[in-house]
């Protein structure tokens, strides 16, 4: 991401403060976090931190990364006293530490290169959860096709080093302001890696 992207996201969070409100964690996060073999997590493109806070409340130590300093500052205030470590970073070049996380999340964001780096950040037996938007003719918002999954893409993304725990294509919930088709996946890294 560029400085232009950072400016865009900072403006979006300033103008739409509701995005920083406390919201329910993503469904795939709620369903699959218990399968993580330990309590170290990373939430990439964390935004307002709803998933990071949820995980910290469940006993995880969470690195929460986003390009928006506005979102990161809001998260720092909301997560005071919790084991959440907010970090403002450019996700195009961000390199999570290899093999140290038990759980990695990417929710409502797509960066295929970052997905590959997430796979390396997870230790043996670790879980990756991704839930984000996809191309669909009935989407109410066109969106940038570079940041929309193709049908079945997440299902085919992770190689044989990962076991697919769940994969689903579904419509987003009422908490979002427009109807979009999404994909969700939870995968577990082989313990032999």
Residue, then its C-alpha position, 0 to 999 in steps of 0.5 A: x500500500x502507498x501513502x495514498x492508501x494510508x490517507x484513504x483509509x485514515x479518511x474513511x475511518x474519520x468520516x465513518x466513525x461507525x466502522x470503529x464502533x464495537x461490533x461482533x467478531x466475524x463469524x469464521x473467527x468465532x467458530x474456529x478460534x478454539x482450534x488454535x493450538x496456542x494463544x498467539x494470534x495476528x489480525x492483519x488489516x484489523x481495522x477497528x479491532x473487533x476480532x483482536x479484542x474478541x480474541x484477547x478476551x478469550x485469552x489470546x495475545x494478539x498482534x493487530x496490524x493495520x495501515x490506518x493510524x486512525x484505526x490503530x489509535x482507536x484500537x489502542x483506546x478500546x483495547x487498554x488492559x488487554x493483550x492486544x499489540x496494535x501496529x500501524x504498518x503497510x501491509x504490502x510490505x509487512x512481514x509477520x514473524x515466521x512460525x510464531x503464531x497459532x492463529x492468523x486472521x484476515x477479515x474483509x480485506x484481500x492481499x494475495x501476497x499477504x495471504x502467502x506470508x500469513x501461511x509462513x507466519x503460522x506454526x505447525x498445527x496453526x489455524x488461518x481464518x480468512x473471510x472477505x468479499x468475492x465477485x458476484x453479479x448480485x453484489x450491490x457494490x462493484x468494488x475493485x476487482x483486484x480486491x475481490x476473490x474469484x469464485x472458489x479462490x480461497x478453497x484452492x489457495x492453500x496447498x497440501x500443507x494445509x487441511x481445510x476445516x471449513x469453506x463457505x460462500x455466503x452473503x454478508x450480514x446486516x451489520x454491513x451497509x451493502x449486500x456483498x457475497x463473501x468467502x470464508x475459510x478456516x485451514x489448519x497447517x500440517x503438524x509435520x511442517 
